[in-house]
Amino acid sequence: MFGVWETATGRVVRFSDGVAAVMGFHPSRPLPALVEPNGDRTRLGLWDFSAQP
């Protein structure tokens, strides 16, 4: 499981109940890179939080 919380409020912003590995973060933007299974393949996902309310 993997979750992202807003530190000011403690609110869960995004959650994944699958298996994911955080590969890195953008140094000045809310953009983590995740590697996660996708069927019999693996995908790189970018979670962009800049547009979150």
PDB file of N, H, CA, C and O in Angstrom:
ATOM      1  N   MET A   1       0.848  -1.180   0.000  1.00  0.00           N
ATOM      2  CA  MET A   1       0.000   0.000   0.000  1.00  0.00           C
ATOM      3  C   MET A   1       0.884   1.231   0.000  1.00  0.00           C
ATOM      4  O   MET A   1       2.008   1.219   0.504  1.00  0.00           O
ATOM      5  N   PHE A   2       0.350   2.283  -0.575  1.00  0.00           N
ATOM      6  H   PHE A   2      -0.562   2.292  -0.984  1.00  0.00           H
ATOM      7  CA  PHE A   2       1.095   3.525  -0.663  1.00  0.00           C
ATOM      8  C   PHE A   2       0.116   4.679  -0.539  1.00  0.00           C
ATOM      9  O   PHE A   2      -0.922   4.684  -1.202  1.00  0.00           O
ATOM     10  N   GLY A   3       0.427   5.641   0.286  1.00  0.00           N
ATOM     11  H   GLY A   3       1.270   5.637   0.824  1.00  0.00           H
ATOM     12  CA  GLY A   3      -0.454   6.786   0.447  1.00  0.00           C
ATOM     13  C   GLY A   3       0.330   8.080   0.509  1.00  0.00           C
ATOM     14  O   GLY A   3       1.504   8.102   0.879  1.00  0.00           O
ATOM     15  N   VAL A   4      -0.340   9.155   0.141  1.00  0.00           N
ATOM     16  H   VAL A   4      -1.294   9.137  -0.160  1.00  0.00           H
ATOM     17  CA  VAL A   4       0.237  10.492   0.216  1.00  0.00           C
ATOM     18  C   VAL A   4      -0.716  11.352   1.024  1.00  0.00           C
ATOM     19  O   VAL A   4      -1.910  11.416   0.729  1.00  0.00           O
ATOM     20  N   TRP A   5      -0.187  12.013   2.045  1.00  0.00           N
ATOM     21  H   TRP A   5       0.783  11.962   2.285  1.00  0.00           H
ATOM     22  CA  TRP A   5      -0.986  12.872   2.904  1.00  0.00           C
ATOM     23  C   TRP A   5      -0.547  14.316   2.767  1.00  0.00           C
ATOM     24  O   TRP A   5       0.627  14.597   2.524  1.00  0.00           O
ATOM     25  N   GLU A   6      -1.489  15.231   2.922  1.00  0.00           N
ATOM     26  H   GLU A   6      -2.443  15.003   3.120  1.00  0.00           H
ATOM     27  CA  GLU A   6      -1.186  16.653   3.001  1.00  0.00           C
ATOM     28  C   GLU A   6      -0.738  16.912   4.438  1.00  0.00           C
ATOM     29  O   GLU A   6      -1.500  16.684   5.376  1.00  0.00           O
ATOM     30  N   THR A   7       0.471  17.378   4.609  1.00  0.00           N
ATOM     31  H   THR A   7       1.090  17.564   3.847  1.00  0.00           H
ATOM     32  CA  THR A   7       1.022  17.499   5.960  1.00  0.00           C
ATOM     33  C   THR A   7       0.336  18.581   6.792  1.00  0.00           C
ATOM     34  O   THR A   7       0.272  18.456   8.015  1.00  0.00           O
ATOM     35  N   ALA A   8      -0.170  19.620   6.173  1.00  0.00           N
ATOM     36  H   ALA A   8      -0.119  19.721   5.180  1.00  0.00           H
ATOM     37  CA  ALA A   8      -0.816  20.704   6.928  1.00  0.00           C
ATOM     38  C   ALA A   8      -2.129  20.257   7.572  1.00  0.00           C
ATOM     39  O   ALA A   8      -2.458  20.683   8.678  1.00  0.00           O
ATOM     40  N   THR A   9      -2.885  19.386   6.867  1.00  0.00           N
ATOM     41  H   THR A   9      -2.617  19.040   5.968  1.00  0.00           H
ATOM     42  CA  THR A   9      -4.206  18.984   7.353  1.00  0.00           C
ATOM     43  C   THR A   9      -4.283  17.521   7.774  1.00  0.00           C
ATOM     44  O   THR A   9      -5.195  17.142   8.509  1.00  0.00           O
ATOM     45  N   GLY A  10      -3.349  16.696   7.323  1.00  0.00           N
ATOM     46  H   GLY A  10      -2.608  17.004   6.726  1.00  0.00           H
ATOM     47  CA  GLY A  10      -3.410  15.265   7.590  1.00  0.00           C
ATOM     48  C   GLY A  10      -4.362  14.530   6.667  1.00  0.00           C
ATOM     49  O   GLY A  10      -4.600  13.336   6.849  1.00  0.00           O
ATOM     50  N   ARG A  11      -4.910  15.220   5.679  1.00  0.00           N
ATOM     51  H   ARG A  11      -4.717  16.190   5.530  1.00  0.00           H
ATOM     52  CA  ARG A  11      -5.859  14.642   4.728  1.00  0.00           C
ATOM     53  C   ARG A  11      -5.137  13.744   3.729  1.00  0.00           C
ATOM     54  O   ARG A  11      -4.073  14.101   3.223  1.00  0.00           O
ATOM     55  N   VAL A  12      -5.723  12.563   3.443  1.00  0.00           N
ATOM     56  H   VAL A  12      -6.587  12.273   3.854  1.00  0.00           H
ATOM     57  CA  VAL A  12      -5.168  11.670   2.424  1.00  0.00           C
ATOM     58  C   VAL A  12      -5.470  12.272   1.061  1.00  0.00           C
ATOM     59  O   VAL A  12      -6.629  12.526   0.731  1.00  0.00           O
ATOM     60  N   VAL A  13      -4.424  12.499   0.268  1.00  0.00           N
ATOM     61  H   VAL A  13      -3.483  12.292   0.536  1.00  0.00           H
ATOM     62  CA  VAL A  13      -4.578  13.101  -1.052  1.00  0.00           C
ATOM     63  C   VAL A  13      -4.679  12.031  -2.129  1.00  0.00           C
ATOM     64  O   VAL A  13      -5.450  12.175  -3.078  1.00  0.00           O
ATOM     65  N   ARG A  14      -3.915  10.971  -1.990  1.00  0.00           N
ATOM     66  H   ARG A  14      -3.289  10.853  -1.219  1.00  0.00           H
ATOM     67  CA  ARG A  14      -3.917   9.892  -2.977  1.00  0.00           C
ATOM     68  C   ARG A  14      -3.537   8.600  -2.276  1.00  0.00           C
ATOM     69  O   ARG A  14      -2.710   8.600  -1.365  1.00  0.00           O
ATOM     70  N   PHE A  15      -4.143   7.499  -2.703  1.00  0.00           N
ATOM     71  H   PHE A  15      -4.815   7.499  -3.443  1.00  0.00           H
ATOM     72  CA  PHE A  15      -3.889   6.221  -2.069  1.00  0.00           C
ATOM     73  C   PHE A  15      -3.905   5.122  -3.120  1.00  0.00           C
ATOM     74  O   PHE A  15      -4.724   5.140  -4.038  1.00  0.00           O
ATOM     75  N   SER A  16      -2.996   4.169  -2.979  1.00  0.00           N
ATOM     76  H   SER A  16      -2.330   4.155  -2.233  1.00  0.00           H
ATOM     77  CA  SER A  16      -2.973   3.006  -3.852  1.00  0.00           C
ATOM     78  C   SER A  16      -2.932   1.778  -2.960  1.00  0.00           C
ATOM     79  O   SER A  16      -2.082   1.682  -2.075  1.00  0.00           O
ATOM     80  N   ASP A  17      -3.841   0.839  -3.185  1.00  0.00           N
ATOM     81  H   ASP A  17      -4.531   0.917  -3.905  1.00  0.00           H
ATOM     82  CA  ASP A  17      -3.834  -0.375  -2.371  1.00  0.00           C
ATOM     83  C   ASP A  17      -2.986  -1.471  -3.000  1.00  0.00           C
ATOM     84  O   ASP A  17      -2.925  -2.584  -2.477  1.00  0.00           O
ATOM     85  N   GLY A  18      -2.333  -1.171  -4.110  1.00  0.00           N
ATOM     86  H   GLY A  18      -2.382  -0.268  -4.536  1.00  0.00           H
ATOM     87  CA  GLY A  18      -1.452  -2.132  -4.758  1.00  0.00           C
ATOM     88  C   GLY A  18      -0.029  -1.994  -4.250  1.00  0.00           C
ATOM     89  O   GLY A  18       0.241  -1.269  -3.292  1.00  0.00           O
ATOM     90  N   VAL A  19       0.856  -2.689  -4.898  1.00  0.00           N
ATOM     91  H   VAL A  19       0.636  -3.278  -5.676  1.00  0.00           H
ATOM     92  CA  VAL A  19       2.275  -2.636  -4.552  1.00  0.00           C
ATOM     93  C   VAL A  19       2.917  -1.558  -5.410  1.00  0.00           C
ATOM     94  O   VAL A  19       2.740  -1.540  -6.628  1.00  0.00           O
ATOM     95  N   ALA A  20       3.659  -0.664  -4.781  1.00  0.00           N
ATOM     96  H   ALA A  20       3.803  -0.679  -3.791  1.00  0.00           H
ATOM     97  CA  ALA A  20       4.334   0.399  -5.516  1.00  0.00           C
ATOM     98  C   ALA A  20       5.651   0.714  -4.829  1.00  0.00           C
ATOM     99  O   ALA A  20       5.778   0.586  -3.612  1.00  0.00           O
ATOM    100  N   ALA A  21       6.612   1.120  -5.610  1.00  0.00           N
ATOM    101  H   ALA A  21       6.509   1.224  -6.599  1.00  0.00           H
ATOM    102  CA  ALA A  21       7.900   1.544  -5.078  1.00  0.00           C
ATOM    103  C   ALA A  21       8.138   2.976  -5.516  1.00  0.00           C
ATOM    104  O   ALA A  21       8.050   3.286  -6.704  1.00  0.00           O
ATOM    105  N   VAL A  22       8.437   3.842  -4.579  1.00  0.00           N
ATOM    106  H   VAL A  22       8.508   3.591  -3.614  1.00  0.00           H
ATOM    107  CA  VAL A  22       8.728   5.243  -4.911  1.00  0.00           C
ATOM    108  C   VAL A  22      10.149   5.310  -5.454  1.00  0.00           C
ATOM    109  O   VAL A  22      11.098   4.890  -4.791  1.00  0.00           O
ATOM    110  N   MET A  23      10.285   5.833  -6.649  1.00  0.00           N
ATOM    111  H   MET A  23       9.515   6.173  -7.187  1.00  0.00           H
ATOM    112  CA  MET A  23      11.595   5.904  -7.283  1.00  0.00           C
ATOM    113  C   MET A  23      12.245   7.273  -7.106  1.00  0.00           C
ATOM    114  O   MET A  23      13.470   7.385  -7.146  1.00  0.00           O
ATOM    115  N   GLY A  24      11.442   8.307  -6.913  1.00  0.00           N
ATOM    116  H   GLY A  24      10.447   8.216  -6.880  1.00  0.00           H
ATOM    117  CA  GLY A  24      12.027   9.631  -6.749  1.00  0.00           C
ATOM    118  C   GLY A  24      10.972  10.706  -6.699  1.00  0.00           C
ATOM    119  O   GLY A  24       9.800  10.469  -6.994  1.00  0.00           O
ATOM    120  N   PHE A  25      11.407  11.892  -6.322  1.00  0.00           N
ATOM    121  H   PHE A  25      12.359  12.085  -6.083  1.00  0.00           H
ATOM    122  CA  PHE A  25      10.539  13.055  -6.252  1.00  0.00           C
ATOM    123  C   PHE A  25      11.168  14.194  -7.036  1.00  0.00           C
ATOM    124  O   PHE A  25      12.392  14.308  -7.101  1.00  0.00           O
ATOM    125  N   HIS A  26      10.332  15.036  -7.632  1.00  0.00           N
ATOM    126  H   HIS A  26       9.337  14.943  -7.579  1.00  0.00           H
ATOM    127  CA  HIS A  26      10.809  16.245  -8.278  1.00  0.00           C
ATOM    128  C   HIS A  26      11.238  17.207  -7.175  1.00  0.00           C
ATOM    129  O   HIS A  26      10.511  17.349  -6.192  1.00  0.00           O
ATOM    130  N   PRO A  27      12.377  17.870  -7.291  1.00  0.00           N
ATOM    131  CA  PRO A  27      12.872  18.700  -6.191  1.00  0.00           C
ATOM    132  C   PRO A  27      12.031  19.935  -5.871  1.00  0.00           C
ATOM    133  O   PRO A  27      12.091  20.438  -4.749  1.00  0.00           O
ATOM    134  N   SER A  28      11.250  20.434  -6.829  1.00  0.00           N
ATOM    135  H   SER A  28      11.201  20.025  -7.740  1.00  0.00           H
ATOM    136  CA  SER A  28      10.490  21.655  -6.558  1.00  0.00           C
ATOM    137  C   SER A  28       9.006  21.558  -6.914  1.00  0.00           C
ATOM    138  O   SER A  28       8.303  22.568  -6.884  1.00  0.00           O
ATOM    139  N   ARG A  29       8.518  20.357  -7.250  1.00  0.00           N
ATOM    140  H   ARG A  29       9.090  19.537  -7.274  1.00  0.00           H
ATOM    141  CA  ARG A  29       7.109  20.174  -7.578  1.00  0.00           C
ATOM    142  C   ARG A  29       6.587  18.931  -6.877  1.00  0.00           C
ATOM    143  O   ARG A  29       7.362  18.023  -6.574  1.00  0.00           O
ATOM    144  N   PRO A  30       5.278  18.873  -6.614  1.00  0.00           N
ATOM    145  CA  PRO A  30       4.693  17.682  -5.983  1.00  0.00           C
ATOM    146  C   PRO A  30       4.476  16.569  -7.010  1.00  0.00           C
ATOM    147  O   PRO A  30       3.345  16.323  -7.429  1.00  0.00           O
ATOM    148  N   LEU A  31       5.563  15.892  -7.418  1.00  0.00           N
ATOM    149  H   LEU A  31       6.482  16.091  -7.078  1.00  0.00           H
ATOM    150  CA  LEU A  31       5.499  14.930  -8.509  1.00  0.00           C
ATOM    151  C   LEU A  31       6.349  13.694  -8.199  1.00  0.00           C
ATOM    152  O   LEU A  31       7.485  13.600  -8.665  1.00  0.00           O
ATOM    153  N   PRO A  32       5.812  12.732  -7.409  1.00  0.00           N
ATOM    154  CA  PRO A  32       6.581  11.508  -7.168  1.00  0.00           C
ATOM    155  C   PRO A  32       6.495  10.552  -8.361  1.00  0.00           C
ATOM    156  O   PRO A  32       5.480  10.489  -9.055  1.00  0.00           O
ATOM    157  N   ALA A  33       7.572   9.819  -8.579  1.00  0.00           N
ATOM    158  H   ALA A  33       8.396   9.870  -8.015  1.00  0.00           H
ATOM    159  CA  ALA A  33       7.620   8.785  -9.611  1.00  0.00           C
ATOM    160  C   ALA A  33       7.513   7.433  -8.924  1.00  0.00           C
ATOM    161  O   ALA A  33       8.254   7.148  -7.983  1.00  0.00           O
ATOM    162  N   LEU A  34       6.589   6.598  -9.395  1.00  0.00           N
ATOM    163  H   LEU A  34       5.987   6.829 -10.160  1.00  0.00           H
ATOM    164  CA  LEU A  34       6.339   5.287  -8.795  1.00  0.00           C
ATOM    165  C   LEU A  34       6.496   4.196  -9.839  1.00  0.00           C
ATOM    166  O   LEU A  34       6.145   4.379 -11.004  1.00  0.00           O
ATOM    167  N   VAL A  35       7.025   3.065  -9.411  1.00  0.00           N
ATOM    168  H   VAL A  35       7.310   2.916  -8.464  1.00  0.00           H
ATOM    169  CA  VAL A  35       7.060   1.870 -10.256  1.00  0.00           C
ATOM    170  C   VAL A  35       6.055   0.903  -9.658  1.00  0.00           C
ATOM    171  O   VAL A  35       6.118   0.586  -8.470  1.00  0.00           O
ATOM    172  N   GLU A  36       5.115   0.428 -10.493  1.00  0.00           N
ATOM    173  H   GLU A  36       5.064   0.686 -11.458  1.00  0.00           H
ATOM    174  CA  GLU A  36       4.063  -0.450  -9.995  1.00  0.00           C
ATOM    175  C   GLU A  36       3.719  -1.517 -11.024  1.00  0.00           C
ATOM    176  O   GLU A  36       3.868  -1.294 -12.225  1.00  0.00           O
ATOM    177  N   PRO A  37       3.254  -2.684 -10.555  1.00  0.00           N
ATOM    178  CA  PRO A  37       2.862  -3.740 -11.486  1.00  0.00           C
ATOM    179  C   PRO A  37       1.620  -3.333 -12.286  1.00  0.00           C
ATOM    180  O   PRO A  37       0.742  -2.630 -11.785  1.00  0.00           O
ATOM    181  N   ASN A  38       1.571  -3.789 -13.528  1.00  0.00           N
ATOM    182  H   ASN A  38       2.284  -4.360 -13.935  1.00  0.00           H
ATOM    183  CA  ASN A  38       0.441  -3.521 -14.414  1.00  0.00           C
ATOM    184  C   ASN A  38       0.184  -4.804 -15.198  1.00  0.00           C
ATOM    185  O   ASN A  38       0.641  -4.957 -16.331  1.00  0.00           O
ATOM    186  N   GLY A  39      -0.561  -5.730 -14.573  1.00  0.00           N
ATOM    187  H   GLY A  39      -0.932  -5.605 -13.653  1.00  0.00           H
ATOM    188  CA  GLY A  39      -0.765  -7.038 -15.193  1.00  0.00           C
ATOM    189  C   GLY A  39       0.537  -7.816 -15.162  1.00  0.00           C
ATOM    190  O   GLY A  39       1.134  -7.983 -14.099  1.00  0.00           O
ATOM    191  N   ASP A  40       0.985  -8.296 -16.323  1.00  0.00           N
ATOM    192  H   ASP A  40       0.499  -8.161 -17.187  1.00  0.00           H
ATOM    193  CA  ASP A  40       2.255  -9.018 -16.389  1.00  0.00           C
ATOM    194  C   ASP A  40       3.416  -8.101 -16.757  1.00  0.00           C
ATOM    195  O   ASP A  40       4.500  -8.573 -17.098  1.00  0.00           O
ATOM    196  N   ARG A  41       3.188  -6.797 -16.688  1.00  0.00           N
ATOM    197  H   ARG A  41       2.307  -6.414 -16.411  1.00  0.00           H
ATOM    198  CA  ARG A  41       4.210  -5.798 -17.003  1.00  0.00           C
ATOM    199  C   ARG A  41       4.422  -4.882 -15.805  1.00  0.00           C
ATOM    200  O   ARG A  41       3.753  -5.016 -14.780  1.00  0.00           O
ATOM    201  N   THR A  42       5.353  -3.959 -15.944  1.00  0.00           N
ATOM    202  H   THR A  42       5.897  -3.850 -16.777  1.00  0.00           H
ATOM    203  CA  THR A  42       5.626  -2.954 -14.923  1.00  0.00           C
ATOM    204  C   THR A  42       5.492  -1.586 -15.569  1.00  0.00           C
ATOM    205  O   THR A  42       5.897  -1.392 -16.715  1.00  0.00           O
ATOM    206  N   ARG A  43       4.926  -0.639 -14.835  1.00  0.00           N
ATOM    207  H   ARG A  43       4.597  -0.796 -13.904  1.00  0.00           H
ATOM    208  CA  ARG A  43       4.787   0.702 -15.403  1.00  0.00           C
ATOM    209  C   ARG A  43       5.386   1.737 -14.463  1.00  0.00           C
ATOM    210  O   ARG A  43       5.481   1.529 -13.253  1.00  0.00           O
ATOM    211  N   LEU A  44       5.781   2.843 -15.047  1.00  0.00           N
ATOM    212  H   LEU A  44       5.703   3.012 -16.029  1.00  0.00           H
ATOM    213  CA  LEU A  44       6.258   4.003 -14.304  1.00  0.00           C
ATOM    214  C   LEU A  44       5.109   4.986 -14.259  1.00  0.00           C
ATOM    215  O   LEU A  44       4.607   5.404 -15.302  1.00  0.00           O
ATOM    216  N   GLY A  45       4.690   5.356 -13.068  1.00  0.00           N
ATOM    217  H   GLY A  45       5.098   5.016 -12.221  1.00  0.00           H
ATOM    218  CA  GLY A  45       3.599   6.303 -12.920  1.00  0.00           C
ATOM    219  C   GLY A  45       4.089   7.595 -12.312  1.00  0.00           C
ATOM    220  O   GLY A  45       4.923   7.577 -11.407  1.00  0.00           O
ATOM    221  N   LEU A  46       3.587   8.713 -12.794  1.00  0.00           N
ATOM    222  H   LEU A  46       2.909   8.727 -13.529  1.00  0.00           H
ATOM    223  CA  LEU A  46       3.891  10.024 -12.234  1.00  0.00           C
ATOM    224  C   LEU A  46       2.612  10.570 -11.618  1.00  0.00           C
ATOM    225  O   LEU A  46       1.629  10.799 -12.322  1.00  0.00           O
ATOM    226  N   TRP A  47       2.622  10.779 -10.313  1.00  0.00           N
ATOM    227  H   TRP A  47       3.421  10.593  -9.741  1.00  0.00           H
ATOM    228  CA  TRP A  47       1.452  11.318  -9.626  1.00  0.00           C
ATOM    229  C   TRP A  47       1.646  12.815  -9.497  1.00  0.00           C
ATOM    230  O   TRP A  47       2.468  13.262  -8.698  1.00  0.00           O
ATOM    231  N   ASP A  48       0.911  13.595 -10.263  1.00  0.00           N
ATOM    232  H   ASP A  48       0.243  13.232 -10.912  1.00  0.00           H
ATOM    233  CA  ASP A  48       1.037  15.050 -10.260  1.00  0.00           C
ATOM    234  C   ASP A  48      -0.005  15.645  -9.324  1.00  0.00           C
ATOM    235  O   ASP A  48      -1.203  15.568  -9.593  1.00  0.00           O
ATOM    236  N   PHE A  49       0.444  16.229  -8.240  1.00  0.00           N
ATOM    237  H   PHE A  49       1.417  16.292  -8.021  1.00  0.00           H
ATOM    238  CA  PHE A  49      -0.458  16.809  -7.245  1.00  0.00           C
ATOM    239  C   PHE A  49      -0.612  18.320  -7.381  1.00  0.00           C
ATOM    240  O   PHE A  49      -1.285  18.939  -6.558  1.00  0.00           O
ATOM    241  N   SER A  50      -0.009  18.923  -8.391  1.00  0.00           N
ATOM    242  H   SER A  50       0.538  18.420  -9.059  1.00  0.00           H
ATOM    243  CA  SER A  50      -0.053  20.377  -8.520  1.00  0.00           C
ATOM    244  C   SER A  50      -1.465  20.908  -8.757  1.00  0.00           C
ATOM    245  O   SER A  50      -1.745  22.063  -8.435  1.00  0.00           O
ATOM    246  N   ALA A  51      -2.360  20.088  -9.313  1.00  0.00           N
ATOM    247  H   ALA A  51      -2.132  19.150  -9.574  1.00  0.00           H
ATOM    248  CA  ALA A  51      -3.737  20.530  -9.591  1.00  0.00           C
ATOM    249  C   ALA A  51      -4.710  20.108  -8.493  1.00  0.00           C
ATOM    250  O   ALA A  51      -5.907  20.372  -8.611  1.00  0.00           O
ATOM    251  N   GLN A  52      -4.232  19.460  -7.425  1.00  0.00           N
ATOM    252  H   GLN A  52      -3.260  19.246  -7.329  1.00  0.00           H
ATOM    253  CA  GLN A  52      -5.127  19.009  -6.346  1.00  0.00           C
ATOM    254  C   GLN A  52      -5.667  20.216  -5.595  1.00  0.00           C
ATOM    255  O   GLN A  52      -4.940  21.177  -5.344  1.00  0.00           O
ATOM    256  N   PRO A  53      -6.967  20.160  -5.230  1.00  0.00           N
ATOM    257  CA  PRO A  53      -7.539  21.282  -4.456  1.00  0.00           C
ATOM    258  C   PRO A  53      -7.013  21.326  -3.034  1.00  0.00           C
ATOM    259  O   PRO A  53      -7.395  22.205  -2.262  1.00  0.00           O
TER     260      PRO A  53
END
